[in-house]
């Protein structure tokens, strides 16, 4: 199994598992909205660290609060991931706001404004 395939598989598993935790309310923190999604996971080559990008249809302020809460709960999240992932080590997680959806919507609006 190649390293890139392995990292992609682990990234996908992390994205799915954290997404489930958010939607099902497994992480008991009222700051974490349930309209969030894990848009991307970027794992280091040695699988020690993972950057998890969070996006959603909430206000930027609410998404930032949720990301701060996720960073605060990252030990718990890592523990839950360790139970679900079949890897020797679980990567250390860092959560970040992903503004790509909002940027895409803004770009579409600008293009529509130029065409009208």
ABEGO torsion letter per residue (X at the ends): XBAAAAAAAAAAAAAAAAAAAAAAGABBBAABBAABBBABBBBBAAGABBBBBBBBABBAAAAAAAAAAAAAAAAAAAAAAAAABBBABBBBBBBBBBAAAAAAAAAAAAAAAAAX
